[in-house]
Amino acid sequence: MPLFYIRFRRAWAKRRLAAQLLPALLVAGTLTARAQAPTSLPSATYAGPRFAGGPDSLRAYLGQHRLRQVSEPVFVQFDIGAAGPPENIQLLTPPGHKPWPATAVAEAARLVRAMPAWAPGRQDVEIPITTMTLRLNPAQPAPTALLYADEMPVFASMEPGIIGIYRYLPTVQVITPEMIRKKLKGDVYAYFEVSETGHLEHVQILDGSLPAVNEAARQTIAKLPAQALRPAQLRGQPVRIYYVLTMGLGVE
């Protein structure tokens, strides 16, 4: 039986609303997306944690504070609770990559903890955003994609915001023959960018232990609408942003 689920981080799992959402994301059959052309685009105001000075200040900060213990980009994930300081810091390990050395893990954790205080996200939304994923660079220039913007992208066929993406993905999930044959399932961290023109680009898997599940996740993300109806907006201007989704696919 095909299965799609969202693995919520600990800060979300304690919330009643998150628990109510999970059953809606269990897919066992043939769900179909209904594409309707909206008469007006809904608001997709970002409601998650905010870095002091905004997302462009965060990008500048990361460009000035580089990792010395690694020679390639590192994605570090952490939670921002109501108190503000980062918690549950971890490095994502790409498929086939050796475990990060303890020195790199410690350096990334120090960099995250040394950041200016984050303002917690709103708690009155259906699924509060608490998990941040940052790309930490060694010697390379800072990435152009922002972690968030004032207004996030709006896609056809789905609700605005991250909850719309999570509710849409089960309708287009990919389950490969190998996954069915071997009854494989697993958690995957998937990355993609939405460009200034709204195009979905640079899909990649940041972490995942099963190659077949990783590939199914990549193909599932690729089934998102190829272009947003409206790209992310920062101070009224279109900007490039990135998403990191924590998702699970498999067969029971």
C-alpha positions in Angstrom: 0.0 0.0 0.0 1.5 3.4 -1.0 2.2 5.7 1.9 3.1 9.4 2.0 3.7 11.1 5.3 5.3 14.2 6.7 7.9 13.7 9.5 7.3 16.7 11.7 10.1 17.9 13.9 9.6 17.5 17.7 8.5 21.1 18.1 5.6 20.5 15.8 4.7 17.0 17.0 3.5 18.2 20.3 0.8 20.4 18.8 -2.7 19.2 18.5 -3.2 20.9 15.1 -0.2 19.0 13.7 -1.6 15.8 14.9 -4.9 16.6 13.2 -3.1 17.3 9.9 -1.1 14.0 9.7 -4.1 11.7 8.9 -4.9 13.9 5.9 -1.5 13.3 4.6 -1.7 9.5 4.6 -2.4 8.4 1.1 -3.6 4.9 0.2 -5.1 5.0 -3.3 -5.6 7.5 -6.1 -5.9 11.1 -5.0 -6.2 13.6 -7.8 -5.4 17.3 -7.8 -8.0 19.7 -9.0 -6.5 22.6 -10.8 -8.7 25.7 -10.7 -7.7 29.1 -12.1 -8.0 31.6 -9.2 -9.8 34.8 -9.9 -7.3 36.6 -7.6 -4.1 35.3 -6.0 -4.3 34.6 -2.2 -1.9 36.0 0.3 1.1 33.8 1.2 2.6 36.0 4.0 5.5 34.3 5.7 4.7 33.5 9.3 7.8 31.7 10.4 10.9 32.8 12.5 12.6 35.9 11.3 16.3 36.8 11.3 17.2 40.3 12.6 17.2 42.6 9.6 15.4 40.2 7.3 16.3 37.4 4.9 18.8 39.5 2.9 20.6 40.4 6.2 20.7 36.6 6.9 22.3 35.9 3.5 24.8 38.7 4.1 25.6 37.3 7.6 26.2 33.8 6.3 28.4 35.3 3.5 30.6 36.8 6.2 30.7 33.8 8.6 32.1 30.8 6.7 32.9 27.2 7.9 36.6 26.4 8.0 36.4 22.7 8.8 34.8 21.7 5.4 35.4 22.4 1.7 31.8 22.0 0.5 28.5 23.6 1.4 26.8 22.2 4.5 23.0 22.3 5.3 22.4 22.7 9.0 18.9 22.4 10.4 17.6 23.6 13.8 14.4 24.6 15.6 13.4 28.1 16.7 11.0 27.8 19.7 9.0 30.5 21.5 12.1 31.5 23.5 14.1 32.2 20.3 17.5 30.4 20.7 18.2 27.6 18.2 17.6 24.1 19.4 18.1 20.5 18.0 20.9 21.5 15.7 21.9 18.9 13.2 23.8 18.6 9.9 22.1 16.9 6.9 24.2 14.2 5.3 23.7 13.9 1.5 23.2 10.4 0.0 26.6 8.6 -0.4 28.4 11.2 1.7 30.6 10.2 4.6 29.4 11.3 8.0 30.5 14.9 8.8 33.6 15.0 11.1 32.8 16.0 14.7 34.8 19.2 14.2 32.6 20.3 11.4 29.4 19.5 13.4 30.8 21.5 16.4 31.8 24.5 14.2 28.4 24.6 12.5 26.6 24.5 15.9 28.8 27.3 17.2 28.0 29.4 14.1 24.2 28.9 14.5 24.3 29.6 18.3 26.3 32.8 17.7 23.7 34.3 15.4 21.7 37.3 16.5 18.4 36.3 18.1 15.7 35.1 15.8 12.1 36.4 16.3 9.9 33.3 16.8 7.2 32.6 14.2 3.5 33.1 14.7 1.9 30.4 16.7 -1.7 31.2 15.7 -1.4 29.6 12.2 -2.5 26.0 11.4 1.0 24.6 11.3 3.6 26.9 13.0 6.9 27.0 11.2 9.7 26.3 13.7 12.4 24.5 11.6 15.0 26.4 9.8 17.5 25.0 7.3 20.5 27.1 6.4 23.2 26.6 3.7 26.6 27.2 5.3 29.4 27.8 2.8 33.1 27.4 3.1 34.9 29.5 0.5 32.2 29.8 -2.1 30.1 33.0 -2.5 26.9 33.2 -0.6 24.0 31.6 -2.4 21.5 33.9 -4.1 18.4 32.1 -2.8 16.8 33.4 0.4 15.5 31.3 3.2 12.2 33.2 3.2 10.6 36.4 2.0 7.7 38.8 3.0 5.4 36.9 0.6 6.1 33.3 -0.3 5.3 31.8 -3.8 1.7 31.0 -4.8 1.2 27.9 -6.9 -1.8 26.7 -8.8 -3.8 23.8 -7.5 -2.8 24.3 -3.9 -3.3 26.4 -0.8 -0.8 29.2 -0.2 2.2 28.6 2.1 4.1 25.5 3.1 1.0 23.7 4.2 -0.4 23.9 0.7 2.8 22.2 -0.6 2.6 19.4 2.0 -1.1 18.8 1.2 -0.4 18.8 -2.6 2.5 16.4 -2.6 0.5 13.2 -1.6 -1.6 13.7 -4.7 1.4 13.4 -7.0 3.7 11.0 -5.0 5.9 8.6 -6.9 6.3 5.0 -5.7 8.8 3.1 -7.8 8.5 -0.6 -8.6 11.5 -1.3 -6.4 9.9 0.3 -3.4 6.8 -1.8 -4.0 8.7 -5.0 -4.5 10.9 -4.5 -1.4 8.3 -2.6 0.7 10.7 0.3 1.2 10.0 3.5 3.1 12.1 6.2 4.6 12.6 9.8 5.5 14.0 12.3 2.9 15.1 15.9 3.1 14.5 17.5 -0.3 15.7 20.9 -1.5 14.4 23.0 -4.4 14.4 26.7 -5.4 11.7 28.9 -6.8 13.3 31.6 -9.0 12.5 35.3 -9.4 10.3 34.3 -12.3 8.5 31.6 -10.3 10.2 28.6 -11.9 10.9 25.5 -9.8 14.6 24.7 -10.1 17.6 22.8 -8.6 15.7 19.9 -7.0 18.1 17.8 -4.9 18.1 15.4 -2.0 20.0 16.7 1.0 19.6 13.6 3.2 18.2 10.1 2.9 19.4 6.6 3.4 17.6 4.6 0.7 18.4 5.4 -2.9 15.1 4.2 -4.3 13.2 6.3 -1.8 15.5 9.3 -2.5 14.8 9.0 -6.2 11.0 8.7 -5.6 11.1 11.9 -3.4 13.1 13.7 -6.1 10.5 12.7 -8.8 7.6 13.7 -6.4 9.1 17.2 -5.9 9.5 17.5 -9.6 5.8 17.1 -10.0 5.1 20.4 -8.3 3.8 23.0 -10.7 6.8 24.0 -12.9 6.1 27.7 -12.3 4.4 29.6 -9.5 1.6 31.9 -10.3 3.5 34.5 -8.3 7.1 34.2 -7.1 8.3 35.2 -3.6 8.2 38.9 -2.9 10.6 40.9 -0.7 9.7 44.6 -0.2 7.5 44.3 -3.3 10.2 42.8 -5.6 10.4 39.2 -6.8 13.2 37.2 -5.2 14.6 33.7 -5.4 13.9 31.5 -2.3 14.5 27.9 -1.4 12.6 25.2 0.4 13.8 22.2 2.4 11.0 19.7 2.9 11.1 16.8 5.4 9.0 14.1 3.9 8.6 10.4 3.9 7.6 8.0 1.2 7.2 4.2 1.2 5.1 1.1 1.0 3.5 -0.7 3.9 
